[in-house]
Amino acid sequence: MRILAINGSHRAGKGTAALLQAALDEAAALGANTSLVELSQLDIGYCIGCNACLAKPCCTLHDDMDGLVEQMKAADGIILGSPDYFANVTARTKTFIDRTRPLHMVENALKGKVGGMVTSSGLGDCGAEEALGVMDRFFAAHEMLVVHPRPAGPVLANGVAACQFAGFDETGRVQWRRVQDDAVAFSFARQLGRDMVELAGKLA
């Protein structure tokens, strides 16, 4: 079983990558073959709207997206991660999403694969759910089966969404924390990894 994580953050190896890695670590512990791709380290150009993919599943552009498409086709599950930028995914993530159009327009080449998503934001209510929604819709367009993790116990969140807001100090000044210090988000990320393996195993 292969689980591929794709990080759309402009900052490789930071908070969003940590969330993705937490999910991958859980998946690996259950026997999955895992890998993490940093979009910021790839050369992926914008979709130019040539519409060649309306006739056959191909793209007129040839860059690092070619190899990433092959990894996606080989994966049983794909986890997409992006920080929340203005209640949306990053421009880098959106470019990646646009470039998957050839996988969708003739036939859904990713149909039946398992999907999951993670995000991070500065404040708890400043667009994280919208960013998750964009990624959820991406998976739905490709007819993938999306995991919405829920750890056992009381409901503490709605998806894997880390927040850097840590409250106020005694003077009323905002206190910040690292994405890596959001314990709730990381419990959801680990649950995502377990759920991805479970669902992919049932579909195998």
N, C-alpha and C positions, 0 to 999 in steps of 0.2 A: 504494500500500500504506500502511495506517495502523497505527501501533503506539501504543497508549495505555498509559501507566504510571499506576498509582494508588497513592499513598502513604498508608498507614494510620498513620503516625507522628503523635503529638500535637505534634511540633515540626517545622513546615514548614521546608524548605530545609536540613535538617541532614544527618546521616550517611546515613540510609536514602534520602533524596532524592538524595544524591550518587551512591549505587549505582545508583539508577534512571536518573539522568541519564547515567551512564557507558554504560549499556546503550542508552539512546535515542540518544546521540551516535554510537555505532557503527552503529545502524540507520539513522540519518539519513545517515551517510557512504555507505551503500549505496543511498540513494535513497528511503528510507521517509519518510513524513510522520509526525512524532512529536509527542506532547503529554504533559504531566505534570499530573495532577490531585492536589491536596493535600486529603485528606478533612477535615483540620483547618480548612479554610477554607470548608467546605460545611455546610449545615444538613440533616442526615440523621437522622431520628428512628428510634427502635427499632421493629422489627416488633412489632405488637400481637397477633399470632396470631389475626386475625379469620377466616382461612381463605378469604377471597374468591378468592384465587388458585388454589384447588383446582378451581374451576369454569371460570375463564377467566383468561388471562394479564394480570391487572391488579392494581393495588394501591390500597387505599382511602386510603392516605396520599399526600399530594402536597407534596413539598418538593424540595430540590436533587437527590434521587435520580432524579427524572424526567429531568433533563437528562443525568445521568451514564449512565443506562440507554441513552439514545439514542447517546451517544458509544461505549458498549460494543458496541452493535449495529452501528455503522458501522465499528468497528475490525476489522482482520484479525488482530491480535495484542494481547493484554493482559498487561502485567507488573504483578503485585501485590507491594507491598513493605510489610513491617511489622517493627518491632523485636521482639525476643524479650521478652515480659513473662511471667514465671513459666512458662516452657516453652510459650508459646502466643503467638498474635498479640495485638495490643492490643485493648482493648474497642471502640475506634473501628473497627478493621478487622473485628471480628466483627459489629458492627452493620451495616456495609456488606454483609458476606456474607449475613446474615440477610435483608436487604432485596432480595437478588437472587432470593429464592424465587419470585416471579411469573415469572421467566425460566425456571424449571425444572419447576414442578409440572404444567403442562398439556403442554408440549413444551419441549425444550431449545433455547431461542432462540439460545444461544451455541455450539451444536454445531458442531464442525469448525474453530473458531477456534484460534489458537495461544496457549498460555499460558506464562508464566514467572514466577518469584518470587525475591525477594531478602529477606534479613533481616540484622539486626545485633544483637550482644549484648555484654555486658560481658566475660564469660569465654568461653573457647573451648569449654567443655563444660558449658553451663548452660541448654540448651533451644533452641539455634538450629535443630537438626535437627527438633525437634518443631514449631517455628513453621513451618519450611518444609513439614513434613508436613501441617499444617492447610491451608496454601494449596494444596498439591498435591491434597489431597482435594477442595477447593473446585472446582478446575478439572475434576477427574475427574467430579464430580457433574453438571457442565454439559456433559459429553462433549467437553471441549476437549482438544487435543493438547499435552501439556506438554513443554517443552524442559528438559533437564537438561544444562547446558553442561559441557564438559570441554576446556580449552585443550590444545593439543599439548604433548607432553613428559610428564614424570613426573606421576603423580596427586598433587595437593597438597591437595585438599579435596573435599567432597561437597556441591556446590551453592554458591550465592552467599550466603555467610554471613560477614560481617565481624565482627571481634573487637577489643575495645578493650584487651585484656590484652597488655602488651608485655614481660612478664618481671619480674625482681626486680633491685634495685640491690645494691651490695656489702654493704649492711646487712640485706638480706632484705626490704626494703619493696617492695610491689607498684608497678610502673611502668605507667602508662596511656598510651594513644595515641588519637588521633582515629580514628574509623571511616575517614576519608579516607586514613589512613596504612597501611591494610591492603592491601598490594600484591597479595597473592594473591586476596583477595576482589574487587578491582577488575579483575584479569585475567579472573576468571570472569564478572563483570558485563559486560565488553566482549564476551566470547565469547557470552554470552546474547543480546546485541543482534544479533550477526552470525548466530547460529543461528536466531533468531526470523525474521529476514528470509529466510534460506535456506529454512526450512520453509514459511513463508507463501507464498513464491514457487513452491514445488513444488506447493502445494495450489491455487494460483490457476487 
